[in-house]
């Protein structure tokens, strides 16, 4: 049955939404009908434009839309439903002030928690600069296999973790995750050989898996779809900032080699695990379940006044009404899970996640071993990783800002593989590669300063899901594809390809070119899908369009009145 036929038969019962991609709002406003029937629209063109802009900012100005979503919120027992008010207004200055406060209370703590993740996830790279492999009698392949175990365990935990988080709430599950994995991280100070190395790698992966989509879900309760990518860019700048902090910390801690008969890397795991444990325990008190649940026995006044709570809730719902179709303690049903997983329109983004981060991964994993191999000392090696981390922060913020300014995702994100391609070619074919110490250091540092597009891709996946349940699943599936790519990356550099890794670097060049091709394909695919939807939508009368918005059974990105971001 065609989409047009479905509308004519009235085979519909899904809540309405007028959410479309921001880019479409100003590029294709003539494509879709006015939200009201022609008889209800204003007379002049300027008045019609003003009316259309008002409806784009607040879809609940349509009484039918407001009434239907009110019923949906009540039925789902959405925790913020009492604050839903279609006619509520506020000033732009009030909203800006409130967003700044959200940044300090919500986004900043999210970054601190991500710091806790990256400390325990990334300190193995620093440990191997302190003869970690030699002390445990491990070789390069053992190191690769340990990383693969971690990533595979991380991947397996992604979707289950997201389901648990949706059931009990990210405000409860995330602090539990951090506390548990910090205990495992500290226990690494006692490992004696290959078995202990593999076991702790697996346990860390299982406990850390799902953390990132869980955090994204929590952030989405407070931020609009346009604000989220920038906040996620702050989130991922924490990764590079953590590398800087832990590199300096490692410089000090690795000097403890010999204290109490321990190697420096054992002190590194113990002390950094204690830091993460502090973050985990504090998170139980720093993560409110929602904007209307900030009051607690230890925070009797909450974060917001009653008016501020209404602003936080209504601005998020007007940006995406579907954010209230589930409450924050509601599990995802098998049907929702299946429908989200089989949404093929999101598969191009999963494909990008699988491929885009492989080209730079082996270089990053081996950076300390590479720098030691060309003559740098253990302590200088850790300090020399700092410049690329600083540059990485800058390029990440710039690329995310460019995406916001131009309202463009695909071509801006593609700057990442365009940046890394010439570096990989030089790494493979330059005669001084892995021979000339400072030349190799400069080349590797430029490569690792690449503009990281992950924040854009995460927010892009969330936006194109257009549904709370689908958003939870798609975030996990996207991150699973990224972890699967990381697993593949661990098989690029092999012992039999040492020390120049010519075969591995050739493979990275090919994968990098494939990544560029995938970005271009995704751009073309979403343009084609949007045109396809527009043709069907424009064939309907205004009355049919109105009926569709109110009653269609189609969910998420399947809706005709939803346009894909690209």
N, C-alpha and C positions, 0 to 999 in steps of 0.2 A: 504494500500500500504506500503511495507517495505521501509526502508531508502535506500536500494540498488536500489530498483525499482524507487524511486523518482529521484535518480541521473541519471539513464539510460534514463528516459523520458525527462530530461532537464527541469523539472518543477521547475525552480529556478530563483531567482533574488535578493538575499540578499547579502550585502557586505561581503567581506572575513575577516577572522581574523585568526591569528595563535596563539592566546592567549591560553595557557594551564597552568595548575597548576605548580608552581615552583618545587614541589616535583616530578611531572611526568617528568620534563625536564631532571633530572639527573638519574631517576630510570628507565624510560621507553623510552629512546630516540630511541631505536631500534623498538619500537612498530609502530611508524608512519613513513610514507615515508618522504624522504628528501623534503624540500619545493620546490625544483626545479625538473623537470623531470630528469631522469637518464642521458640523453644525455647532460644536462647542468651542472652536478655536476663535481667537481674536480676529478682528477685521483687517488691520494693517499688517504689512510684512514685518515691520519693526516689532510690533506687538507680538506677532507670532514667534519671531526669533527669541524675544524675551521670555515668552511662555515656554518655548522649547528648552531654553537654557535653565529655567526654573525647574522643569521636570527632570532634566538631567542631573541637577544638583539634589533634588528631592523627589524621587519617584512616588513617594507617598502622598503627593499633592493630588494624585488621582484617587478619589474616594474608594473606588473598587479595589485598587491595589492596596491601599491602606487597610481596608476592612479584611481583605483576604489574608494579608500577612499577620494582622492582629490575631486572627483565628489560628494561623500556623504557629505563632509564637506561644499561644496558650496551650495548644495541643502538644507541642514539644516540651512544654514546661521550661522554656528558655529562661535562664536565671535573670536576665535583664529586661524581661517583658514588661514589668511594672513601670520602667522608665521610658518605654517606647511612646513617642508622641509625634505624630505626623506634622503638627502645626508649630512645634517648638522652634524658636529661633535664637540665634546668638550672634555675636559680632566676630569678625575675622580676628581681631586682636585677642579676644577671649580664647579662641581656638588655638592661636599661635602660642599663647602663654601656657595653655594646657598641654600642648604637644611638647613644649620644652620640659615641662614637669614630668611628662611620661618618659621622655628621653633619660632624665636623671634617675627615675625610679624603676622603670621597666627595662629600657634598652641597656642602660649601664650595667644592671645586674645580670642581664642576659650575657653581656660581654664578659663579666667576671666569671660566670659559670662556664663559658666557652674557654676562658683562660684555664680553668680547672681541667677541662677535657684535654686541651692541647698540651698542658704540662705533662700529663701521664701518657698521652698518645705519642708525643714527639720526643721524649727524653731518651729513647733508645738510640737515636742518631748520635746524641752526645755521649752516651755510654760506650758506644763502639770506638770512640776516639781515645778511650782510656783502657785499651787492651781487653775490652769485654769479651771479644771473641776468643782471644788467646787464653784468657783465664778460665773460660768454660770449655776450651778445646773444640770450638766451633769453626767451620769454614764458611766461605761466602754462600755456598748453597744452603747450609744450615740456617744462615741469617735470612736468606730469601724465603726459605720454607717457614720460618717463624713468623715473618711478616705476612706471608700468605695465610697462615693459620689465623692470625689476628684479623685480617681483612675478611676472610671467609666467615668467621664467627660474627664479626661486625655486620656483615651482609645478612646472615641468617636471623639476627636479632632485630633488624630494621622494622619489618612489618609487625611482628608480635609486640615489640615495644610500643609502636604507634597505637595498636589496638588496646594495650593495657593503659596507655596514657589517656586515650579517649574515654575509657571506662571509669578510671578512678580520678582522672584529672592530671594535667601536666604539673600543676602546683604541688602535687603529692609525689608523683612518680619520678620527676627529675631530681629532687633532692635525695630520694632513695637511691637512684642510679649513681649519683656522684659519690655518696657516702660509701656504697658497696665497692665501686671500682677503686676508690682511693685506698681501701684496705688491701685489695689485691696488688695495687701498685706498690705499696710499702713492702709487701711480702716478697717482692722481687729482690730485695737486698739479701735474701737468704737462699736464692737458687744456687745449685751446685753443678748443674750440667745441662745437657740437652733436654732431658725430660722436663725439668722444672721450667726451662725457658719456653718450651712449647706449651706447657700447661698454663702458665701465667699469661702468655699471649692469647690463648683461647678464652680464658676467663675475662680478660680485659675487653676483648672484642664483643663478647656476649653482653657484658654490662654497659659498654659504651654505645653499642649499636642502637640506633633510634633516637639518640639524644638530640641530634640536629633537627630532624623533622618535629620532634616534640617541642623544642624551643620555638620553631617557626609557628607551630600551632598556637602556642601561648602568646607570642607576639601579635598574631593576627586578631586576637581578642581586643587589642588596644589601638591598632594602627589600620589605616585605610590601605587599599591596594597600591595607591600611588606613593605612599610614605614607606611602605615595607621594604622595597629594594635598597633605599638609602640606609635604613636601619640595619639591614642585613650586611651592607657594606661595612658598617661599623663593627658588626659581628665578626666578619672575616678579617678585618684589619687586626682584630685581637689575635688572630693566628700568627701574623708576622710580629706583632708586638710581644707575644709570648715567646717567640723564638729569640727575640732580642734579650728579653729578661732572663730566660733560662740559659742562654748562651753565657751571659755574665755570671749567672748563678753557678753554672757548670764550671766556669773558670775557677771559681772559689772552691766549690765542693770537690772537684777532682784533685785539688791539692791536698785533700785529706787522706789520700792513699797512704796506707801504713798506720793510720790512727786506729787503735784497738785491733790492729792486725787486718783491717778491712781494706779492700780496694776502693778507690775513689768512686767508682760507679755504684758501689753498694750504698755509700752515704748519699749519693745523688738520688737513688730510688727512694730511700727512706725519708729524707727531708722533703723532697718534692711531693711525695705521697701525703705527708702530714699537712702540707700547704693545701692540697686538694681536699683533704678531709675537713679542714676548717671551712672551706667554701661550701662543701656539701651540707654540713650541719647548719651553717648560717642560712642556706637556701630554704630550709623549712620555715623560716621566719620572714623571708624576703619576697615570697612569690604568692600574691593574692590570686584566688581562683578566677576572679573577673573584676571589672570596674566597680561592681556593686557589692563586692565582698572583700573590701580592703580593711574593714574594721575587725579587730581581734583583741584578745585580752592583753596582748603586749603592744597593741596599736589601737587604743580605744577611740581615737578621733578619726581614724581612717586617713585616706590620702586626699579625698575630695569633699567639697561641699555638695549639697543636694543638686544644685544647679550644674556644677561641674560634672557630676555623675551622669546627668541627662545629656550633657554635651558629648561626653566620651561615647556613650551608648548610641545616641542617635546619629552622630556623624559616621560611625562605622557601619550602621545598618543602612543608611542612605547611600553609602558607597557600594554596599553589597548586601541586599536584603536577606540573602540565603545564609548569612552568618548566624541567624537566629533559628534555623530550622532544626537544630539539635541543641540540647543543653550540654554543659561542659562535664557532665558525669554520665553521658549516654554512650553506650557501646555501639560500635559499627556492626550492623547485622551482616550475615553472610551474603544477603542479596545486594546490599550497598557495596560490600567489598568486591563482589563479582562484577557489578556494573561499572565500578571505577576501574578495575583492572582491565576490562575489555574495551575501554574507551580508546580506540585506535588513534583518535586525533591527538592524543598526548604522546604517542609512541615516538614521533620524531624528537621530542625533547629528551625522552629516555635514551634514544640512540646517541644524541649529543653528549649526554652525561656519561655514557659508556666509553666514548672515544676521546672527548676533548681534553681530559686531564692526564692521559697516558704519556704524551710526549715529554713533559717536564718531570714526571714522577720519578723515574730511575735516577735522573741527575740529582734531584733533591734528596733521595734516599741515600745516595752514595757520596754526597758532597764532602762529608768529613773524611771518609776513606780516600776520596780523590785528592783532597788537599794534603793529607798525610803522605800519599804516595808520591807527590811531587816535591816533598821536602819540608813542609810546614810542621811545626811542633804540635803536640796534643793541645796545648793551651791556646796557641795562636790560631789553630784551626777553628776552635769554637768562636773566637772573637771575629775571625774573618767572615763568618756567616752573617754578621750583623748588617753590613751595608746593603746586601741584596734584600734583606728583610725590610729595611727602612724604605728602599725603593719600591718594594712590593706593596707596602701600605699606600704609598702615594699613587701608584698606577691603579690600584684597586679602587680608591676613592674617585680618581679621575674618570675611569671607565664607567663607574656607576652613575656619576653625575652626568656624563655625556648621554647615557641612556635616558635619564630623566629629562634633560634639557631638550633632546631631539625626539623624545617619546619613541625611541627606536631600540629594539632589543637585538635582533639578529645580527645586523651589520656591525653594531658596536661590540657585541660579544665576540664577533669574529676577529676583532683586533688581537685577541689572545693567541690563536694559532698563527696569525700573520706575524706577530712579534717573535714567536719561538722558532719559526721555520728557518730563517737565515742563521740563527744561533746553532741549530742542530746540524745544518749543512757545514758550518765551520767546524763544529766539534768532530764531525766525521771526516772531513777532507783536509783541514788545515794541518800541515806537517808538524807544527809545534804543539798540537793538542796532546795533553797529558805528558808532555816533555818539558816545555817551558813553564816554569812555576807561575810567574806572575801573569803571563799571557793566558794560561789555562784558568787561573783564578778570575781574571777579568771576564773571560768568555762565559764561564759558568755563572758568575754573578749577574751578568746582563740577562742571561737566559732566565734565571730564577727571579728576576725583577719584573717578570711578565705581568700584564694587566689581567688579573684573575676575574673571570666572568661568572663565577659560581653564584654570587649573590643575585645577579640578574636572572640566572636560570632558575633558581629556587623560587623567586617571586613570580617569574614568568609561568612556571608550572602551576603555582597556586592560583594565579589569575585565570588561566585557561581551564581550570577545573570547574569554577563557577558553582561550587556546592561544598558544604562543610564536610560531609562524609567523603566525597570524592577528593577533596583537598587533602584530607588526612592520609588517604591511601596513596594518592599520587605523589605526595611529598616523600613517603616511604619508598615507593617504587622508583622515583627519580634517584633518591640517594642510594638505593640498592644497585642501580645501574652504574653509579659513580664508583661504588665499592667494588663491583665486578670489574670495572676498568682498572682499578688499582691492583686487583689481584693479577690481572693480565700483565700489568706493568712490572710486577715482580719477577716475571719470567723473561724480561727483555735482556737484562745484563746477566750473563752466565759465566761460570768459572772458566769454561773452555774458550771464552771470548776475551779473556783478560790479556793484557792490561788496557788495550786501546778500545775494546768493545766496538769494533768496526761493524760487525754484523748487527749488534744491538742498535747502534746509532742509525744505521740504514733503515732498520725497521721503524724507528721513531720518526724518521723523515716521511716515510710512506703513510704512517698513521696520522701525522700532522696534516698532510695533504688531504687525507680522507676526512678529517675533522672540518676543514674549510668547505669541502664539498657538501657535508651534512648541514652546515649552517645555511648554505645557499639553497639546498633542497627544502629545508624547513621554511625558509622565507617564502619560496614559491608555493609550497603546499598550503600554507595558511592564507596567502592571497587568493589562491584558487578556491579554497573552502569558503572563504567569506563571500566571494562573488557567487558561488553556487547557492549559498543561503539567501543572498540578496535577491537573486532571480526568483526564488520560490516566494519569498516574503513580499516582493513588489507585485506579484501576481494576485495577491489577496486584496480584497476590499478592506477599507478601514474598519468595517464592522467585524470582518473575519479576523483581522489582526487583533482587535480588542478581545474578541472571544478567545483567541489563541493565548494571549497573555494571561487571561484569567483562569483558563481551564486546561491547558495542555498537560498531558501526562509526561512529556519529555523532560528530562532533568539535565542540569549542568550545561556542559558545552554542546549538548545535542539540540538545545533550543534554537529555533530559527531567529529569535530576537537577541541572540548572543553572537558577538563577533570575536574571533580569535585575535589575541595580541600577537604582534610579530615585530 
